[in-house]
């Protein structure tokens, strides 16, 4: 692409953002005041975009190289000029600009390879058990999520948590140095690989049995859009799974899931611990959506290594109505469920309205107060499985997603 220097002065149009008035003086002897490009040359000279030749001439009729043109574009960009025309010039001279060390945002699709998102939420919860002092919990949580693109196949994912919890006269702080998970995720065809401290969630029960993390390997394979098989193995923190303190716990599992427009179903098996102290949990679940408003869901799970007839099983029957969409102000959803949550099966549950070791009726409602602002309200009325004492839980939470 050959151009004369005067023709190249169309770049003066893209430098307008750098200055609101043209320079009064023109330093080049061979550009008279009545030349059509006089003002443009004066402007570019004043801005330092063009320098001419050492003898005081501009030589506007001389052909310039791509590299010289790229230098002009680079200088215009350095002056903070922005326009659609400058973007086109930057794309045309991308190779030369790169050799000059100029970063072209338009060519990088104007997105960074690291993305942050998160959530701030406040929870108020009151637990009332017969013949036991009521417990009131208030908790503020900040979650900061990171997705960093490594290449077309691999992404590094992490979540940093801050938590301020208060229960009566006690409180607990978890600083942002708490890393909930950090792992590399690779996608190759129909397979997804998680390597590191990954999200270890039991999805057949929709997080009802456990929703925690494990360090190791997790592989998911989806031969079709409806079918997915997942296998995982690693180690986890005992405390997160409702047993022990902070010792390491061996975990592994496998599950198969089917999800179509109306019908969803799945089955899974998990093993925790060693032969002398282990849990072997299997779970099945099925859901059916009748229309856009109503969905029926249920699951059943059992720990075959538990000797406690009351605590070795878990089951849920739930009816869902509509569903809140955080992008739509005023949208809402509700559910009613019966839950039996044996604590030898339900370990690190994602459930909030009822505790493990309880059984009873649960009511919940979700409402989007504003875009990305979600309110949850819940009520549980039932009994403790162990001693049959009446138990109630009042729950409220507000989320701010960003």
C-alpha positions, 0 to 999 in steps of 0.5 A: 500500500503506497501513499504520499505523505500528504495523502497519509495526512487523513490521520489528522482527522483521528488526532482531533481528540488530542487537541481542540484547535489547530496550531497557528504556526507551520514549521515546514517551508514547503507547505504554503499557507494556502495548501489544502493540508496546511492546517492538518500539517500544522496540527500534526507537527504541533502534536509531535505526530510528524517531524518532517526532514532535518532541512525544514521541509515536509516533502508531502509528495514523497511516498512513505513506507508502511513502517513510517505510516505505522509510526504516525498511527502509533504517535496519534494513539500515544496522544490519546486519539480515538475514533473508528478511523484510527481503529481501522488504521491500527488494524491495517498496520497491526504487524508494524505496530506490534513491532513498535511495542504498541498494544492495540486494544481493538485487535485484542477484542477489547477484553482482558484475559482475566475477568472478575465477578462476584457477590456480596450477601447478607444473611439473617437466620434464626433457629428455634428448637424446643427446650433449647435456647434460640440461635440467631446468626448474622453473616456478611460474605464477600465472594470474588471470582476470577477467570483467567484465560491461559489459551484456547483450551485452558482457564484458571478459576479461583474464588476468594472469600471474606466472611464476617459471622456473628452468633450471639456474643461470638464472631468469626472473620475469614479474610480475603486470603481464604481461597475457596477454590483454585484450579485449572480447567481444560476443555478438549472436545466433549471432555472437561478437566478440572485440576487443583482445588476444584468445586466438588458439588453433588449435582444429582441432589442439586447440592443437597448432599454436599457442596464443597471443594476437593483437591485432585482431579475431576473429569466430565464427558458429555457425549451428547447435549443431554448426557454427562458422566463425571468422575472425580478423585482427591482429598478434602477437609474433614470439617467441610464434610461434617466430620472431624476437624481439619484432617485430610479426607480421601474422596472419590465418586462417579455420577451420570446425568441426563437433562432434556427440556422437560425431564432430568435424571441422574445417579451417583456413588461416592466414597469418603474416608478409609476402610476403618472409617468410611462412608459409601453414599449412593444417590438417585434423582429425577425432575420433570417440568410440566410447563414454564411455571411448574416443576416436580423434583425428588431425590433419595440417597443412602449411606451404606456404611452407616449403622444409624437407621435414622441418619443413614438416609436422605430424601426430598420431594419438591415443587418449584413455581416459576423462578427468579431471573436476576437480570429481570427486576420483579421476577420471582420464584417459590417452592414447597418441599418435604425434606428428610436430611439424615446427617450421615448422608447430608454432609456439606449441604448447600441447603440453607433453610433446614439443617442436616439431621432435620425433617419437615416442611420447607417454604421458600420464595425468591424476588429480584428487587432490582437487576442483580439484587436478589432476596431469599425468604424461607421457613422450615417447620419440622423436627430433629431426627435424633430426638424428635424435638420440634424445630423451626428455622426463619431465613432471609438473605439478600444478594448483590451480584457484580 
